[in-house]
Structure formats: structure tokens, C-alpha cells
């Protein structure tokens, strides 16, 4: 499939241009990542959610076609486990509205595509405070209010995706939160690179 450039509304770039998407897609395919749910990634997301004390955590690989949550933690466990490739996760917003999403998400949804293009961690204590992010579909359609994510950068310099945590309430992540998400990303990259030598 051909990589589609980001949409622009007025002068606001809704989704960052990702010139590295084709190369990333090739690297993900070589590593066997981003096409199926894996228990090891779900377990990693579970641990990340526990450490950060959040209801939602993901291991997200982003290719030319979209985002794929190879690891997914939700409060009720829906969408996680070895047999969960097609299940959906449920977010219960602060107003009681239920939102459902599966393991796949469009490139213009969420904040991980920004982390991938920037190659840097991103902390949004309240996404509504940032005009660039407040209009994102996951804010209005899913009810996400805070986000913390870090890039997964392998030894080739390729940003494979992200690890991230989210909440439906504003969260003060602080320096400790940033340090934690970066350390978790580094740990997962080490484990991913073992795939090439038959490890992880």
C-alpha cells in the first residue's frame, strides 16, 4: 500500500508527516512485528500499567497503513491475552460513555504518531490544554485526557513504534513519569532486538 501524507485542516497539521514510514514498515516486517497480538507484549503492557498506575497501556507499532497495539492493557482485561487479536477494548469515559476500539487504529488517531516522528517522549498532562492535540479523535471519540509515551528506537536508528500509557482523567506525569516511560521503552527495545537472535 502507498503511504498517504497527513491531512491538513487550515494551517494546523493534524497528523505529522512521516517520511520514514516505508523504511519502518520494512524493518517491522523483518522483525515480525506489528501484525499480530503477542502474549509477551500484552504482559509488558500489563506491567507498564501497573508501574504507572494507569488504566490503559500499549505497545504500539506504526507502519504505513496505521497503528497496531501488539500489547494492550485495559482495566477489565478485554483485548488482552493470547487469543485477543480481534477483541476490542472498552474505555469508560468520565461522563459514563463507553468507547470501544480494537488493536488497530488509524494513523490520525492518538498521539503515538507524533512521538514516532519526533523520536522523543511526549507527556500531555491534559490533552485539552494543547490546541494541536485537543482536536484529536481519541479525545472526542474515545475520551482520553492524558498521555505519556516514548519511542522504541532500535540499533539501526529506526523508530519502530511506542510504549504509552493513557488515562481518562488529567495526570501530572512529572519528571518521574518521563524517566519511567523512557526506561521501559529502552527495556523493550533490548528485548525486541533479541528476536533477531532467536530470543524474545
C-alpha positions in Angstrom: 0.0 0.0 0.0 1.1 3.6 -0.7 1.9 5.9 2.3 -0.7 8.7 2.4 0.6 12.1 3.6 -1.0 13.8 6.6 -4.2 15.7 6.4 -4.1 19.5 7.0 -7.0 21.5 8.4 -6.5 25.2 7.7 -2.9 25.6 8.8 -3.0 23.0 11.6 -1.2 19.8 10.8 -3.4 17.1 12.3 -1.1 14.2 11.8 2.7 14.7 11.4 4.3 13.8 8.1 6.1 10.5 8.5 8.7 10.2 5.7 10.2 7.2 7.5 7.0 5.1 7.3 8.1 2.9 4.4 11.5 2.1 5.9 9.9 1.5 9.3 7.4 -0.9 7.7 10.2 -2.9 6.1 12.0 -3.1 9.5 8.9 -4.2 11.4 8.3 -6.9 8.8 11.9 -8.2 9.1 11.4 -8.4 12.9 8.0 -10.0 12.6 6.3 -7.1 14.4 3.0 -5.2 14.1 0.8 -7.9 12.5 -0.4 -9.9 15.4 -1.1 -9.7 19.2 1.5 -11.4 21.3 1.2 -12.5 24.9 4.7 -11.2 25.7 3.7 -7.7 24.6 0.4 -7.9 26.5 2.3 -8.9 29.6 4.7 -5.9 29.1 1.7 -3.5 28.7 0.2 -5.0 31.9 3.4 -4.4 33.8 3.7 -0.8 32.4 0.1 -0.1 33.5 0.9 -1.4 37.0 4.1 0.7 37.3 2.4 3.9 36.1 -0.8 3.2 37.9 -2.9 3.8 34.8 -6.0 2.1 33.3 -4.5 1.9 29.8 -1.1 0.9 28.4 0.0 -0.1 24.9 2.9 -1.4 22.9 2.2 0.3 19.6 3.9 -0.4 16.2 3.2 2.1 13.5 3.6 1.3 9.8 2.4 2.8 6.5 -1.2 1.7 7.0 -1.9 2.5 10.6 -1.2 1.7 14.2 -1.3 -1.8 15.8 -1.4 -2.4 19.5 0.7 -5.6 19.8 0.5 -5.2 23.6 -2.7 -3.8 25.2 -3.7 -3.4 28.8 -7.2 -2.3 29.8 -8.8 -2.3 33.2 -11.1 -5.2 32.5 -8.6 -7.2 30.5 -10.7 -7.0 27.3 -8.4 -7.0 24.3 -5.5 -8.7 26.1 -4.3 -12.3 26.2 -3.1 -14.7 23.6 -6.4 -15.1 21.9 -7.3 -11.4 21.7 -6.3 -10.5 18.2 -9.8 -9.4 17.2 -11.2 -8.3 20.5 -12.0 -4.7 21.4 -11.0 -2.7 24.4 -13.5 -0.6 26.3 -12.8 2.9 27.7 -15.4 4.2 30.2 -15.1 8.0 30.0 -15.6 10.3 33.0 -19.2 11.0 31.9 -20.0 7.3 31.8 -19.9 7.0 28.0 -18.4 3.7 26.7 -16.0 3.8 23.8 -14.7 0.7 22.0 -11.5 0.3 20.0 -9.7 -2.8 18.7 -6.0 -3.5 18.2 -5.9 -1.4 15.0 -6.2 2.4 14.9 -5.9 4.9 12.1 -2.7 7.0 11.8 -4.6 10.2 12.5 -5.9 8.9 15.9 -3.9 9.4 19.1 -0.6 10.8 20.0 1.8 8.0 19.2 2.3 9.1 15.6 3.7 12.4 16.9 6.1 10.5 19.2 7.3 8.4 16.3 8.0 11.3 14.0 9.7 13.4 16.8 11.7 10.5 18.1 11.2 11.9 21.6 9.0 11.1 24.6 5.8 13.1 24.9 3.9 14.0 28.1 0.4 15.5 27.9 -1.0 16.1 31.4 -4.3 17.3 30.0 -4.6 17.0 26.2 -7.2 19.7 26.1 -4.6 22.2 27.1 -2.8 21.8 23.8 -4.6 23.1 20.6 -2.5 20.8 18.4 -3.8 17.7 20.3 -7.1 18.7 21.8 -9.0 18.1 18.5 -7.6 14.6 18.1 -10.3 11.9 17.5 -9.2 10.0 20.6 -10.1 13.0 22.7 -13.6 13.5 21.4 -14.4 9.9 20.3 -12.7 7.9 23.0 -12.4 10.2 25.9 -8.6 10.2 26.5 -7.5 13.1 28.7 -3.8 12.4 29.4 -1.0 10.7 27.6 2.6 9.6 28.2 4.6 7.9 25.5 8.2 7.1 24.5 9.6 5.9 21.1 11.0 2.5 20.6 14.3 3.2 18.7 16.3 0.2 17.7 20.1 -0.1 17.0 19.6 0.9 13.3 18.1 4.2 14.4 14.6 3.1 13.3 11.7 4.3 15.4 9.6 1.1 15.5 6.7 2.5 17.5 6.0 3.5 21.1 5.2 2.4 24.5 2.5 4.6 26.1 0.0 5.0 28.9 -3.2 6.9 28.9 -5.9 7.9 31.3 -9.4 9.4 31.0 -8.5 12.0 33.7 -5.7 14.6 33.6 -2.5 13.3 35.1 0.6 15.2 36.3 3.3 12.9 34.9 6.3 14.9 36.0 10.0 14.1 35.6 9.5 10.7 37.2 6.8 9.7 34.7 9.1 10.7 31.8 12.0 8.8 33.2 9.9 5.7 33.8 8.4 5.6 30.2 11.8 6.1 28.7 13.3 3.4 30.8 10.5 1.0 29.9 11.0 1.8 26.2 14.7 1.1 26.4 14.0 -2.2 28.1 11.5 -3.3 25.5 13.9 -2.4 22.6 16.5 -4.6 24.1 14.0 -7.5 24.3 12.8 -6.8 20.7 16.3 -6.9 19.4 16.7 -10.4 20.8 14.2 -11.5 18.2 16.9 -11.3 15.6 19.0 -13.8 17.5 16.0 -16.0 18.4 15.4 -14.6 21.9 12.3 -12.7 22.9 
